[in-house]
Amino acid sequence: MPINTADNKDKSSRDQRHQASGSTLIDVAKVAGVSPITVSRALNRPEVVSDQTLEKVRRAVAEVGYIPNMLAGGLASKQSKLVAVFVPTIAHSLFSDMVQALMDQLGEAGYQSILGITGYSVEKEESLLGAILGRRPDAIVLTGTEHSALTRQRLASSGIPVVEAWDLCDDPIDILVGFSHRAVGKAVASHLLEKGYRRFAVVSVSDARAVKRNEALVNELNAQGVTDVRQVTFPAPATLKEGREGLSQLWSQEARPEVIVCSSDTIAQGVLAEAAARGLKIPEDIAVMGFGDMSSAAQLYPALSSVRLDGARVGALIASALLQRLQNRDDDRTPVRIDTGFELIDRVSA
């Protein structure tokens, strides 16, 4: 039998278009043996169809691989049920704990979350925001209060509820859930001065929030008569390598510090590792202060002094503030400010 090449090409083209567009609601209806409107009801209002029909539709959905068009449904309700969450990294337990708690609570309320990784870059944040705004999320969660001018302009004009987390500022875009990094820096300086340390050094990354802590630390030390504070700075994100290199640089100088304040527990662990490799005693030869109080901090040898933040609590507070705003969209949009606070944890290392 001769092969009709044109027909085969047409069929192949139709198959490719079908595969590219995915299965439709009509496909589900055919397999289930019900009408398309019954499928729609089963998916969107399952309580109005019989258990037998609901089971047929669910089996058909699984068979054809149907994915409901949430955007089309959102056009009618003006809600996408989508929340975008931007964090610099998920490698740090503080951010992953926050994201987990936030997503869990939003999920219980019927919202799905999409995660964007900014890599500590305002330019990357701006790019991600441009991509997500076209999908009309119901809300956006950002890490920090430092954004590009375009990002602030887009968010202000979007009318979408916005949370800025992990920092406090005087001009929040909308909802603010965080703590003062400058207050952390000042508190750490006062705490270590009270313990008798006078020769300070800082090993840090160039992240904007770490810069705020370091500036406040140095300002407080200067106010208390400590003016020579050595600083070693690396690009974010931090690794143990930066901690080891930081101590190496400081120890090669003639005037060695008594205490090193680190911008993260990760860097502090690197400092401890390098100190051990050099045979230095902690805290007799060098004291070390971390930031974040990761779960491993108390288990290190020696145990690491740090600044405790509760990522899971921050995530829960963000979710609560967002859900309240989403449930009262037409009410007063006065900016919300929630100070989560922090706690200095004294252990052996400092």
C-alpha positions as CSV (number, residue, x, y, z in Angstrom):
1,M,0.0,0.0,0.0
2,P,1.4,3.4,-0.9
3,I,2.3,5.7,1.9
4,N,0.7,9.1,1.9
5,T,3.6,11.3,3.0
6,A,1.5,14.5,3.2
7,D,-1.1,12.8,5.5
8,N,1.7,11.4,7.7
9,K,3.2,14.9,8.0
10,D,-0.1,16.4,8.9
11,K,-0.7,13.7,11.6
12,S,2.9,14.2,12.9
13,S,2.3,17.9,13.1
14,R,-1.0,17.5,15.0
15,D,0.7,15.0,17.4
16,Q,3.5,17.5,18.1
17,R,1.0,20.3,18.7
18,H,-1.0,18.1,21.0
19,Q,2.2,17.1,22.9
20,A,3.4,20.7,23.1
21,S,0.0,22.0,24.4
22,G,-0.6,19.0,26.8
23,S,-3.8,17.1,27.5
24,T,-7.1,19.1,27.6
25,L,-10.2,19.0,29.8
26,I,-12.0,17.4,26.8
27,D,-9.5,14.6,26.7
28,V,-10.2,13.9,30.4
29,A,-14.0,14.0,29.7
30,K,-13.7,11.4,26.8
31,V,-11.7,9.0,28.9
32,A,-13.9,9.4,32.0
33,G,-17.1,9.1,29.8
34,V,-18.6,12.3,31.2
35,S,-19.2,15.8,29.9
36,P,-16.4,18.5,30.0
37,I,-18.5,20.6,32.4
38,T,-18.7,17.6,34.8
39,V,-14.9,17.3,34.7
40,S,-14.7,21.0,35.5
41,R,-17.0,20.6,38.4
42,A,-15.1,17.6,39.7
43,L,-11.9,19.5,39.6
44,N,-13.1,22.8,41.0
45,R,-16.1,21.8,43.2
46,P,-15.7,18.1,44.0
47,E,-18.4,18.4,46.7
48,V,-21.2,18.8,44.0
49,V,-20.5,15.6,42.1
50,S,-20.9,12.0,43.2
51,D,-18.1,9.9,44.6
52,Q,-18.3,7.6,41.6
53,T,-18.0,10.4,39.1
54,L,-15.2,12.0,41.1
55,E,-13.2,8.8,41.0
56,K,-13.8,8.4,37.2
57,V,-12.5,11.9,36.7
58,R,-9.4,11.4,38.9
59,R,-8.5,8.2,37.1
60,A,-8.9,9.9,33.7
61,V,-6.7,12.9,34.9
62,A,-4.0,10.5,35.9
63,E,-4.3,8.5,32.6
64,V,-4.0,11.4,30.3
65,G,-1.6,13.5,32.4
66,Y,-3.9,16.5,32.5
67,I,-2.7,19.7,34.3
68,P,-5.4,22.2,35.1
69,N,-4.8,25.8,33.8
70,M,-4.5,27.7,37.0
71,L,-3.9,30.9,35.2
72,A,-7.3,30.7,33.4
73,G,-9.1,29.9,36.6
74,G,-7.3,32.9,38.2
75,L,-8.6,35.3,35.6
76,A,-12.1,34.8,36.9
77,S,-11.3,35.1,40.6
78,K,-8.4,37.6,40.1
79,Q,-6.3,35.3,42.2
80,S,-3.5,33.1,41.0
81,K,-3.0,31.4,44.4
82,L,0.7,31.8,43.8
83,V,3.3,33.4,46.1
84,A,6.8,34.1,44.9
85,V,9.6,33.8,47.5
86,F,13.1,35.2,46.7
87,V,16.0,34.2,48.9
88,P,19.8,34.6,48.3
89,T,20.5,30.9,48.9
90,I,18.9,27.8,50.3
91,A,22.3,26.4,51.3
92,H,22.0,28.2,54.7
93,S,19.7,26.6,57.2
94,L,18.3,30.0,58.3
95,F,16.8,30.6,54.8
96,S,15.7,27.0,54.3
97,D,14.0,26.9,57.7
98,M,12.2,30.2,56.8
99,V,11.1,28.9,53.4
100,Q,9.8,25.6,54.8
101,A,7.7,27.2,57.5
102,L,6.4,29.8,55.1
103,M,5.5,27.3,52.4
104,D,3.8,24.9,54.9
105,Q,1.6,27.6,56.3
106,L,0.7,29.1,52.9
107,G,0.0,25.6,51.6
108,E,-2.5,24.9,54.3
109,A,-4.3,28.1,53.2
110,G,-4.5,26.9,49.6
111,Y,-1.5,28.9,48.2
112,Q,1.4,27.5,46.2
113,S,4.9,28.9,46.4
114,I,7.5,29.4,43.7
115,L,11.1,29.9,44.8
116,G,13.7,32.2,43.2
117,I,17.4,32.3,44.2
118,T,19.0,35.7,43.9
119,G,22.5,34.8,44.8
120,Y,22.9,38.0,46.9
121,S,22.5,40.1,43.8
122,V,20.0,43.0,43.3
123,E,20.4,42.6,39.6
124,K,19.4,38.9,39.7
125,E,16.5,39.9,42.0
126,E,15.4,42.5,39.4
127,S,15.6,39.9,36.6
128,L,13.6,37.3,38.6
129,L,11.0,39.9,39.5
130,G,10.5,40.8,35.8
131,A,9.9,37.2,35.0
132,I,7.5,36.5,37.8
133,L,5.3,39.6,37.7
134,G,3.9,38.5,34.3
135,R,2.4,35.5,36.0
136,R,0.6,37.8,38.5
137,P,1.5,36.2,41.8
138,D,-0.8,37.1,44.7
139,A,2.2,38.1,46.8
140,I,5.9,38.4,46.7
141,V,8.4,37.8,49.6
142,L,11.9,39.4,49.2
143,T,15.0,38.9,51.4
144,G,16.4,42.2,52.7
145,T,15.4,45.8,52.0
146,E,18.1,46.6,49.4
147,H,16.6,46.6,45.9
148,S,17.3,48.3,42.6
149,A,15.3,51.4,41.7
150,L,13.4,49.4,38.9
151,T,12.5,46.7,41.4
152,R,11.0,49.2,43.8
153,Q,9.1,51.0,41.0
154,R,7.7,47.7,39.7
155,L,6.5,46.6,43.1
156,A,5.0,49.9,44.0
157,S,3.0,50.0,40.8
158,S,1.9,46.4,40.9
159,G,-0.5,46.6,43.8
160,I,0.7,43.2,44.9
161,P,1.3,42.6,48.7
162,V,5.1,42.5,49.3
163,V,7.1,41.3,52.3
164,E,10.7,42.3,52.9
165,A,12.2,39.8,55.3
166,W,15.4,39.6,57.4
167,D,15.9,43.4,57.8
168,L,14.3,46.5,59.1
169,C,14.2,49.9,57.4
170,D,12.5,53.3,57.6
171,D,10.8,53.1,54.2
172,P,9.4,49.6,53.7
173,I,7.6,48.8,50.4
174,D,4.7,47.2,52.3
175,I,5.1,44.5,55.0
176,L,8.4,44.3,56.9
177,V,9.3,41.2,58.9
178,G,12.9,41.2,60.3
179,F,15.4,42.6,62.7
180,S,17.9,45.4,62.8
181,H,21.3,44.3,61.5
182,R,22.8,47.5,62.9
183,A,21.4,46.6,66.3
184,V,23.1,43.2,66.0
185,G,26.5,44.8,65.3
186,K,26.2,47.2,68.2
187,A,25.1,44.5,70.6
188,V,28.0,42.2,69.6
189,A,30.5,45.0,70.1
190,S,29.2,45.8,73.5
191,H,29.0,42.2,74.5
192,L,32.6,41.4,73.6
193,L,33.9,44.7,75.1
194,E,32.3,43.7,78.4
195,K,34.2,40.4,78.2
196,G,37.4,42.4,78.0
197,Y,38.4,42.1,74.4
198,R,40.2,45.1,72.9
199,R,41.8,43.9,69.7
200,F,39.1,43.2,67.1
201,A,39.0,41.8,63.6
202,V,36.1,41.1,61.2
203,V,35.9,38.3,58.5
204,S,32.9,38.9,56.4
205,V,31.2,38.7,53.0
206,S,30.1,41.7,51.0
207,D,26.4,41.1,51.5
208,A,24.5,44.3,52.2
209,R,23.1,43.0,55.5
210,A,26.6,41.9,56.7
211,V,27.9,45.3,55.8
212,K,25.3,47.0,58.0
213,R,26.3,44.8,61.0
214,N,30.0,45.4,60.4
215,E,29.5,49.2,60.2
216,A,27.5,49.3,63.4
217,L,30.1,47.0,65.1
218,V,33.0,49.3,64.1
219,N,31.1,52.5,65.0
220,E,30.3,51.2,68.5
221,L,33.9,50.0,69.0
222,N,35.2,53.4,67.9
223,A,32.8,55.1,70.4
224,Q,34.3,52.9,73.1
225,G,37.9,53.8,72.2
226,V,38.8,50.8,70.0
227,T,39.8,52.4,66.7
228,D,42.0,49.8,64.9
229,V,39.6,47.1,63.6
230,R,41.0,44.9,60.9
231,Q,38.6,43.7,58.2
232,V,38.9,40.9,55.6
233,T,36.0,40.8,53.1
234,F,35.1,38.2,50.5
235,P,32.3,38.0,47.9
236,A,29.1,36.2,48.9
237,P,28.2,33.4,49.5
238,A,30.4,32.3,52.3
239,T,32.2,29.0,52.7
240,L,34.6,27.5,55.2
241,K,37.4,28.4,52.8
242,E,36.8,32.1,53.3
243,G,37.0,31.6,57.1
244,R,40.3,29.8,56.8
245,E,41.8,32.4,54.4
246,G,40.6,35.2,56.7
247,L,42.4,33.9,59.7
248,S,45.5,33.2,57.6
249,Q,45.5,36.8,56.4
250,L,45.0,38.2,59.9
251,W,47.6,35.9,61.5
252,S,50.3,37.0,58.9
253,Q,50.0,40.6,60.2
254,E,52.2,41.9,63.1
255,A,49.3,43.1,65.2
256,R,47.1,40.0,65.8
257,P,43.5,40.3,67.0
258,E,42.2,38.8,70.2
259,V,38.7,38.2,68.8
260,I,37.4,37.7,65.2
261,V,33.7,38.6,64.5
262,C,32.4,36.6,61.5
263,S,29.5,37.4,59.3
264,S,28.2,33.8,59.4
265,D,28.6,30.6,61.4
266,T,30.0,29.1,58.2
267,I,32.9,31.6,58.1
268,A,33.4,31.1,61.8
269,Q,33.7,27.3,61.4
270,G,36.4,28.0,58.8
271,V,38.2,30.2,61.3
272,L,38.0,27.4,63.9
273,A,39.3,24.9,61.4
274,E,42.3,27.0,60.5
275,A,43.0,27.8,64.1
276,A,43.1,24.0,64.9
277,A,45.4,23.4,61.9
278,R,47.8,26.1,63.4
279,G,47.6,24.6,66.9
280,L,45.9,27.7,68.3
281,K,43.8,27.5,71.4
282,I,40.3,28.8,71.4
283,P,39.6,31.3,73.1
284,E,43.0,31.8,74.7
285,D,44.9,32.5,71.5
286,I,42.0,33.7,69.5
287,A,38.3,34.1,70.2
288,V,35.6,33.6,67.5
289,M,32.1,35.0,67.2
290,G,29.6,33.7,64.6
291,F,26.2,34.8,63.3
292,G,23.1,32.7,62.7
293,D,23.5,30.0,65.3
294,M,23.2,27.1,62.9
295,S,22.3,23.7,64.4
296,S,25.9,22.7,64.3
297,A,27.2,25.7,66.3
298,A,26.6,24.1,69.7
299,Q,28.2,20.8,68.5
300,L,31.5,22.2,67.3
301,Y,34.6,21.9,69.4
302,P,34.9,24.3,71.0
303,A,31.2,25.3,70.9
304,L,30.7,28.4,68.8
305,S,29.3,31.7,70.3
306,S,26.8,33.2,67.9
307,V,23.8,35.4,67.3
308,R,20.6,33.3,67.3
309,L,17.8,33.9,64.7
310,D,14.8,31.7,64.4
311,G,14.2,31.1,60.6
312,A,11.1,29.0,61.1
313,R,9.5,31.7,63.3
314,V,10.3,34.3,60.7
315,G,8.7,32.2,58.0
316,A,5.5,31.7,60.2
317,L,5.3,35.4,60.9
318,I,5.6,36.2,57.2
319,A,2.9,33.7,56.3
320,S,0.5,35.1,59.0
321,A,1.1,38.7,57.9
322,L,0.6,37.8,54.2
323,L,-2.6,35.7,54.7
324,Q,-4.1,38.6,56.8
325,R,-3.3,41.0,53.9
326,L,-4.6,38.6,51.2
327,Q,-7.9,38.1,53.1
328,N,-8.4,41.8,53.5
329,R,-7.3,43.1,50.1
330,D,-9.5,46.2,50.1
331,D,-8.7,47.3,53.6
332,D,-6.2,49.8,54.8
333,R,-2.7,49.2,53.3
334,T,-0.7,50.8,56.1
335,P,2.8,49.3,56.1
336,V,3.2,46.4,58.6
337,R,6.4,46.3,60.7
338,I,7.3,43.2,62.7
339,D,10.6,43.1,64.7
340,T,11.6,39.5,65.1
341,G,14.5,40.3,67.4
342,F,17.7,38.3,68.0
343,E,19.6,36.7,70.8
344,L,23.3,36.6,71.7
345,I,24.4,33.0,72.5
346,D,27.5,32.7,74.7
347,R,29.5,29.6,74.3
348,V,33.2,28.6,74.7
349,S,34.6,30.2,71.5
350,A,34.3,33.8,72.7
